[in-house]
Amino acid sequence: MIAAEGLCTSAFRFARCCNWTCPPIRRTRARCARLACRWTRPAADTSLERQLRRVEQRAIGGGRVPNAKLLLQYDGTDFHGWQIQVGARTVQGVLTDVLSRLEHRPVTVHGAGRTDRGVHARGQVASVFLTRELSEEQWRRALNANLPPDVRVMAVEWVPPDFHARYSAVSKTYRYTLCLGPVLDPFLYRYAHHFPFSLDLTAMQRALEMIVGEHDFASFGTRERPDKPTVRRVYDARLWQEDELLHLEITANGFLRYMVRTLMGTLCEIGRGRWRVEDMERILRARDRRLAGPTLPAKGLTLLRVHY
């Protein structure tokens, strides 16, 4: 209820900027209150977010205000993840603060993926409604002039009003990187997990092929809610080596929390000969997190691309 009232206040401010008359504002605030009463459980947050987003669109011009798609890169080392948290430095929080100052109003930033603490991004996407009459390039420059150096806006693009960074995405690609050498390069320690062991890459690749397709990945992730489904479709998964670096790239229609990091931990157990290739299929079918390998550190994980 408190969150809904906060968004209603934002909608009211947007409406004042657009010189709306009182009756539509009263209807908007009343509708927000009804929605908040109907959806009070955490499991309904997504539905409420969509409803309030439509309220926001109407409040700032009925969808006529430009909707911007931001391509972001960031070093996640010093962030507590993407999603806004009270008292913590997050990417969404930093970006929201800067955009609110530039827009002279509170804004809502939607991200394609909620990366965890320490996870990096080369291709994160965010969407936000912008009212100032600046070009795409002017917005890019203004944002980078105000953002901290560990977050960069690589591009700004005007998109249709119904575009949403999260709900419009069809798949994402993540990469996990290991350093197999005896010494971890100090210029890589933020972005690769040191794993100085001999690995059977052929066995790891054979095991990796078993996860391609639609499967229940409960053994490899953590549910955000008990009722959240754990079935995902993996479109592509591959291992490739670059000198002393070993990369795992996975493209899927969605990911469970810790899924890529746990898959890489399981593959490493197979690569070291502790488990057989066939164990990957057994673990997958068991739907038991205790049977899979360790969850490797966050610093080796990067969100590479979001596909639309």
N, C-alpha and C positions, 0 to 999 in steps of 0.2 A: 504494500500500500504506500509506504514511504517513497519507494522508487518511482511509482506511478505519479505521486504528487510532484516529485521533482521534475519529471519529464513534462507534466502538465504546465508547471511554471515556465519551463523552457519554451513550450509551445505558445504560452501567453506572451512571452517576450518577443518571439518571432512575429506573432500577429501584430504587436504594437509597431514593429519595424515596418510592416507591410500596410499600416493604416487600416486594419480591419475594423469593422463596426462591432459593437458589443454583442449583439445576438449570436453571431457565429462563434465568438469566444466562449460564451456561456455554454453553447451546445458542445463545443470541443472539450471543455473542462468536465462537463457532466458525463460525456461519453468516456473520457479517461477514467473517471471515478467508477463507472459501471464496469469497465473492463478490469479494473483493479480488484473489484469485489468478486468478479467471476473467476479470475485467475489468481489465486493466492498461494498455490503450491509451487515449490521450486521447479517441478517438472514442467510447468506451463510457461516458464520464463521466455522461451523462444517464441511462442505464440503471442505473448504480450508484447515482446519487443517488435514483432512485425506490425501489430496493431498501432503501437505508439509511433512507429516510424511513419505510418501513413498519416497520423495526426500531424507529425512534424512537417511532412511534405505540404500538407494543406496550409499549415500555419505560416510557412515561408513562401507561399505563392502558388499553391495548387499544383506543384510539380513543375512550374515554369522556371524556378530557380535552378541554375546549372548544377548538375550532379558530377562530381569529380572523382576520377579513379586515380589513386596515387600508387606508384610503384616504389617500394621501399627496400632499402638495405640497412641492416644494422648488425653491430657486434653485440651479442646478447650477454657477454660476460658480466657486465655491471648492471644488468636489468633483472628484475624479479618476474621475467616473462613478459608476454604481450599485454594481458588483460589488466585493466585498472584495479589496483588494490589500495586500500586506505593505508597511508603511512609507508608505502613502498614505491620505489622508482620503477615504473613500467614503461614500455614503448608506447602503448596506447595512451597512457596518462600524459607523457611528455608531449606527444603529438596533439592531443586534445587541448592542452594548455596553450601551446603555440598557436594553433588554429583559432582558438577562442579569443586570444589577444588580437590577432590579425583581423578577425571578423567583427570584433567589438560586440560579441554576443556568445552565449554558450553554444557549443556545437557538439554533435554526436559523431564519433568516428567508428566505423565498422571495419573490422579486419577479416581477412580470408581465413587465417589460421591463428589459433591461440597458442603460440609457441611457449614452451615452459622456460623456467629460469635457466639462463646459461645457453639457451639454444639461439643460433644465429639465423639470419635470413639474407638471401641474395635476391629473392623475388617475392617478398611479401606484398600483398595488395590491400589497400584500404579504400573505402568510399566515404564521401562526405559532401553535404550540400554547402555550396559557397555562394555568398551574396555579393561580394565585392567585385566590381567590374575590372578584373585583371585577366590578362591572357594566360594561357597554360605555362608559358615560359616565365612570365612574371611571378606566377604563383610558385613555381619551382624555386626560383631565386629567393623569393621572400621567405619561404619555409626553411631553406638551407641556411639562410642568414641568421635564423633565430633558433634552429634546432642545435642540440649538442653534437659534437663531432662523431659520436658513435651511432648516429642515426642520419641517414641521407635520403632525400627524395630524389629518385633518379628520373622520374617523368611524371607529368600531370596530364591527364587526358579527360576531355569532356565526354560523358557517356549518357545514355538515355536515363530518364528519371527512375525507371524501375530497376536499374542495375544495382545490385547489392554485392559487395565484395565477398561475402560468405555464401549467400544463398544462390548466387548466379554461377558459382564455381562448379565445374564438373569433375575436376580431379586436381591433385597436388603431387609434386615430386619432392622427395626429401633425399638428402645424401648424408651418409655417415662415413667419417674418415678415421682410419687407424694409421698410426706410424709404426711400421714393423722394424725399423732400424734399431741398433743398440743404443743410440742417443737421440733424444727428441730435440729437433731444431727449436731454439728458443723463440724463433719467429712464428712457430706453428703451435706452440703449447696451448694457445687459446682456442685453436680450431681443430685439433686432432687429439685422439686418445692414444697414449703410448702403449703399445702391445708388442714388446720385443720377443716374440716367439715364432717358431717355424710353423707355417700353416699349409695344409693341403688345400690349395685353391680349387682344384678340380672337384674334390668332395664337397666343398662349400657351395660351389656353383650348382652341382647336382641337387643338393638339398634345397637350395634357393628356388629351383624350378618348381618344387612341390607347392609353393605358396601362391603361384600365379593362378588367377581365377578367383571365383567367389568362395570364400571360406568363413568359418567362424573363428575369429582370432582371439577368443577369450584367454587362451594360454599365453598370449604375448602382450597383453595390455591391461590397463586398469580402467574400470568403468567410472565415469563421472557421476552417474546415477544408477541405482540398481535396476531400473527399468529400461536403461539405454541399450539398444541392440549392439551386438558385437560382430555382426557379419559385415565384411567389407570385400570389395572386389579389387584385386591387384591386377593392373593392366600390364605392368612391366617391372621386372626386377633383375638387376645385373650387378656383378662384381667386376671391377677392373683395377689394375695396378698401375701406378705412376711412380717409378723409382721405388722409394721406401714407403710410399703411401698406398694404402688399400682403400678403395671407395666402394660403398654399397649405395646404389640408387634404386629407389622404389617409387613407382607412380601408382596411385590408387584413388578410388573415389572418396576415400576417407580413411582416417587413421585413429586408432585408439591411443589413449595417452600411454607413452613409453613404448609403443608398438615397435617402432623402427629400432630403438636402442636395445630392446629385448631380443628382437630378431637377430641383430648383429651379435649379441652376446651368445645366443644359441648357435649361430654359425661358427663362432670362434671355438666353441666346445667340440663341434664336429671337425673343424679344421685341425685341431690339436690331437685328434684321434681319441678323445675321451668318449665321444658318442659316435654312433654309426650314421650314415646318410639316411637310412630308413627311419631313424628315430625322429626326424623332422615331421614325418607324416603321423607318427604315433602321438607326438606332442600336440600337433594341430588338432587331431580328432578328440583328444582327451578333454580339451577345454578347461585345463587346470593350470593356472599360472605357476604353481609350485614345480611343475615338471619341466618348464622351459629354463633357458640359461639366464645368467645375470643381466640386469639392466645396466648397460654401459653408461659412463658419464655424459652429461648433456653437452659438454663443450664440443664433442665431435659431430654434432648434428646440425644440419643447415637446411632451412626451407629454400629449395632452389627455385621452384616455379609454381604458379597457380594457373590452371588451364580453364578457359571459358569457352 
